[in-house]
Amino acid sequence: MRRLLLAVLLVSAAFAQTDFYLKPSDRVVFYGDSITDQRLYTTFTETFVVTRFPTMNVAFTHSGWGGDRVTGGGGGPIDLRLERDVFPYRPTVATIMLGMNDGSYRAFDKTLYDTYCQGMAHIVQSLKDHVPGVRITLIEPSPYDDVTRSPNFQGGYNEVLVKYGECLLELGAMDHLLVADLNTAVVAALRRANAADPGQAAKLIPDRVHPGAGGHLLMSAELLKAWKAPALVSSVTIDAVAGNAGDVKNASVTGVKNETSLQWDETEKALPMALDLKDKLVKLAIDSSDYLNTLDQEEVRVTGLKAGNYALTIDGVDAGTYAAEDLAKGINLAAVDTPMLRQAMEVHGLTLKHNNIHFFRWRTLQVPMAAEPYPSKEKAMSDLDTLEREIVEKQRAAAQPKPHHFELAAR
């Protein structure tokens, strides 16, 4: 049944959208429980969009609250949560990820399951009623780690969460909603990581529920794939014999010359994803998944070189040494420490900064002080909103393409 529903959704999606799901000036609200409240898969997704589409101008609001179920939680009952934390932002796109707490961390319970399915249907209907035209992405619950530790009962809790995901597939098919699976591929990567390095793999979801940055990066990847995010950052081919650029995609190339070394100037129209290459768990997640192949292709290909090894520098900074045959096939710079990657990391830092400002305003002032009539409270919140907007403006400016000088010299 699950496979049939998934096939129907995929076929429908193929006809409904032929390009990236998000559009210029979209307003995205991420809604969920503590896993969304971590602000990791959400901020990775935001940074990807801002760096891959630097002129799209999409707004992002992160509205997760730890402990939430479809009925609500510590932030109030569900209708209050939606009214306060979603509707005011007038989302054109809303993602909903709940379920981890709804199953109560025990074997499948039909009563709990029915409550979940009914609650998700209520959330969807409330969004449609209050935000006409909103595009909803239902997110199947992220994994409970039954891979690096033994399940607590027969079948394990993640099997229960997968069952909850089937409820979302049915709801999505009925209401023509997009459904993103943040469980299956992440579990597969977890298994590969566990086979390669069990000690480190157990740290990807250290408490079995809340992933670290590596796990969230993979979750973000699956959401982006559901949104049909492009793999291409840029692709440039340089002909060393002719001294010119051949096939160029999502970039511009000028000033090609081959004298004592091969040099050219390149301006890419996007940035690679902000990957912290020094984080061992992020690297393990990337190595255990198809992240680079499916979402992060920043290719440079150089043909016509004599056999041997060549040192690549970008803006005078070492970007690795490569064999002529590898350069002819093409190298992916997305996972190399380059000026472009550092620029993307700067953007991600601003993504985190504006989200932290919003979180402070929301969780320190707006909610806990809602009934306290301090005259300066509204001004303080307004000032924080202004500060956040200023940081977002800086984030967008930091994502704009820059020219870079490439040089390839024989070693």
N, C-alpha and C positions, 0 to 999 in steps of 0.2 A: 504494500500500500504506500509506504514511504517513498519508494523509488518511483512509483507511478506518479505520485503527486509532484515529486521533484522534477520529473521529466516534463510534466505539464507546465510547471512554472518556468523552466528553462526555455521551453519552446515559446511560451508567451513572451518572456523577456526578450528573446531574439527578435521578435517582430515589433515589440514595443519600444525598444531602444537600440540604437546602433552606435551610440557614442557614450561618453561619460555621463553618469546619472545626474551629477550636480550641474547646475547652470549658473551663469553670471547673476550675481545679486541674491542667490539663495541664502536662506537663513536656516541653519541646521541646529537642532536641539538634540543632544544625546541624553536619553532618560534611562535610568536603571538603578541598580542596587550598589553595594560596596565596590563591585568590580568596575563599574562605571565611575564610581566616586573616587577611585584611585587616580583617575585622570591620566591614564597612560595610553590605552588603545585609542582613546578619543583624541588626545593631543598628538599622537603619532599620525592619526588620520588627518587631523587639521594641518599639521606641518606638511604632509605629503601633498595635500591639495594646494596649499599656498605656494609651495616650491615648484610643483609640476605645472600649475596653472597660475603664474604670477600676476595675471591681469584679470582673473575671474572675479575677485572681490566677493568671496563667500564668507558669511559671518557664522561663528560657532559659539554655542552656549552649552556648558557641561553641567547637567542637572542630575547627577547620581547621588543617592543617599544610602549609606551603609545600613544593611538589615532590611531593606525594602522587599516587600512582596507585592503581588498584584492588588492587594487590599491596602497597601501603604506600609507605614512603619514609623521609625523615629522622627521623621519629618512631618508626620501627620497622616491622616487617612488619604486614600488615593485621590479623591476628588479635590481635596485641599492641595495636595502635591501638584496636581495638574494645573489647577487654577492659579497657583502662586509661581510654580517653577517651570511651566511650559507655555501656557497660553499667552502670557504677557510678551513673550519674545516673538510672537506671530511667525512660528516656523513655517517655512515652505517644505522643509524636510524634517521628519522626526524619526529617530531610531529608538527602539524599545528593547532592552535586554533585562529580563527578569526570569526567575526560575530557580536559581541556586538556593535561595532560602525557602521557596515555596514547597519544595519536596521534603523539607525538614530533615535532610541528611539521613534518611532511612529507606528501607525497601519500598517499592512502589505501593502507593496508597491511592485507591480510586477516588476517594472523597477529596483528597488534596489535589489530585489531578484535575478533577472536575472544577474545583474552585479556581485553579490556575487558568484553565481554558475559558471559563466564564469571565474571569477578571481581565484577561487579555482582550477578550471581545468587548468588554466595557470600556477599556482604555482606548481601543481603536475607535469605537463609536463616539466617545467623548471628544477625541481629537477631531474627528470628522465634523461633529456638531459645532465645535467652538472655533476651529481653524479650517474653514472651507477650502478645499483644494490642496490641503497638505498631502505630501507624498510620504508614506509610512514605510519604513524598513523594520520588519520584525527580526530580531536577532535570536537565533537558537542559543540556549544557555551555553556558556563557555565551560570547559572541562573541569571536572573534579578529578584529581590525579589518582587514578587506580592503576597507573602504569609503573611508576617508580616505587610504589608501596602496594602492599597486598590490599585487596578490597576488604571493607569492613563487614560485608555480608555477601551472600551468593549473588553473583552478577555485578555487584558494586554499584556505588551511587551514580557514577557517570552514565551507566545504562539507564537509570531513572531519568537523568537529564536529557538523554537522547530521546526517550519517550516523550518528554515534554516538548522537545523540538518538533515531533510529529504533529502535535496539537497546533503549532504555529504554521506548519505546512498546510494543514487543513484550513485554518483561518485565512491564510494568505491566498489559497486557491479560491475560497468563497468570496473574499473581499477584493481580489485583484491587487494584493500587496506584495511587495518585494520581500523575500525571506533570505537572510544571510546566515550561513552555517559557520559559526565560530568554534565548533567543537571537533568535527571529523578530521580536518587537516591538521589542527593543533595536536590532537591525540597522535596522529601518524608521525608528526615531527617529534613529539615527546618519545615515542617508541624508538625512532632512529637515534635520538640523542642518548637515550638510555642504553642502547646497544653500544654506542661509541664511548660514553663516559657516564656511568651510572651515578657517580658522586655529584657531578655537576648537573646532570639531568634533573635530579631531585630538587635542585634549587630553582628550576624554571617556574615551578608553582610551589614555593617553599612550604606553605601550610595546606597544600592540596586544593585550596579554593582560590586564593588571590595570586595571580601570576606576577612575577617580576617583570622587568622591562623586556627581556627576551620573549617571554610568553605573550605579553601584550603586543609586541611588534608583530608576532604571527597572527594574533587576533585581528589587529588592524588590517593586515594583509588580506584576510578573508573578507572583511567588510568592503575593502577597496575593490577586490575582485568581483564581489556581488554588484558593485557600482560600475563595473566595466572600466576600471582605471587602466590607463595605458602603461605598458612596460617601458616604452621609449622615453628616455631623457633626451638623448641626441644620438646621431650616428653620422660619422664623418669618415670619408675615404680620401686618402692622400696618395697620389701617384708620384713616387719619388723620382722616377725616370723623366716623366713629362714635366714635373715641377708644378703640378696644379691639383686642385681638388676635384674629385670625381663625384660620387653619390654623397649628397649632404642632406640630412633630415633633421628638422627642428634646430637648426643652427645656421650660422653664416661663417664663411671662411674667406680670408683675404691674405695677401702678402706671402704666398707660398714661394719659397726659394730653397734651392738645394746647392749650397756652395761647400763650405767646410763641414756644415751640418745641415740637416733638413729642418726648416723653420716655417711656421705659419701662425697667423692670428685667428682665433676662433671665439665667437660669441654664441653661446648656447641659449636657447629660448626657455630652458627650464633648468632646474637644479636636481642633482641626485638626492635620494632620500637621506635624511640626517641620521646616519648610522654611527653609533659610538663604537668605533672599531677597537677601542681599548677595553671595552666591557666583555669579559670572557663569555658571559651567558648570552649576550646579544650575538656574539660570533657563533656560539654553539647553536643558537636558534636559526641563524642564517644558514649555517652549514648543514642543518638537519631539515631544511625546507627548500622550496623552489622560489624563495623571495626574490633573489637577484634576477632569475630568468623571467619571472612573470611580472615584476613590478619595477625593476631598477636596472635598465640597460643604457649605459652611457658609453657607447662604443667608439673606439678609434681604430681604423684599419689603415695600414700603410703597405702599399704594394711596390714591387720593383727594387727592394733593398737587396744588397749583396748579403750572402750568408754571414752570420755572426750575431753578436749581441749589441744592443743599442740602449743607451741611457736616455730616458725621457724626463725632461724637466718642463714644468708649467710655471710661468712667471719666475723662473730661476730656481724653483723648488723641486727637489728630487721626487719623481713619481714612479720610480721603479726602473729595472733593467729587463729587457725582453728580447727573446730570440727573433730573428727576422721572420721565421716561419710562423711564429705566434702573432706577430704584428700583421702579417699578411692575412691571417684568419680573422683577426680582430680581437682586441682586448677590451674588457669591461672596466672602466675607471670608477664605477659606482662604489666599489668596495676598496678603493685606494685613497690614501690621505692626500687629497688635492685641494687647491684653493676653492674649488667648487663645493667640495664636501664641507670645508670649514665654513663657507658662507651659509650652507644649509644648516649647519649646527648653530650658527648665530640666529638664524630664523627660528629654530626650535627653542632656543633659549627665550626668545621673545614670546613664543607660543605659551610656554610654561609661565612666564611672568604675567601675562595678561589674564591667564586662567587663575593664577594665585590671587590676583587682585579681585577678580569676580568672586572667587570662593570666600575670601575674607569678608567682602561686603555682604554676601548672602548669608553666610553661616555665623558671622560674628555680630552683625548689625541687624539686617533685615528680619531674620527669623527669631532669634532669641529676644530681641528688643521690640518686637512687633507691637506689644501693648504698652510700651513705655514712652510717654509723650515728651521726650527731650526735644527742645526747640531746634537744636543743631543736628539732630539725627538725620533728617531728610537731606540737609545740606551736605553732611559727611558722605552719605550714600551717593548723592549727585556728583560730588567731587571725585569719588572713587570711580564712578562711571566715566567721567571725563578723562581721568588718568588712564583707565583701561583703553578707551578709544585712542588716546595718544600712543599707547604702546602698540596697539593693533596697526596704527598708521606706520609706525616705525618698523613693525614686522613686515608689512607689505612692501615698504621701501627696501628693506634688507633682502627681499626675495627677488628683486629685479636683476635681470641678467647683466653680467659684466664681461668685457673682452679679456681674453687671456692669451698669452704668448707661449706657444709650444715649440720645443726644440728637441730634436732626436739626433744623438751623436753616437758614432761607433765607439765601442769600448775596446 
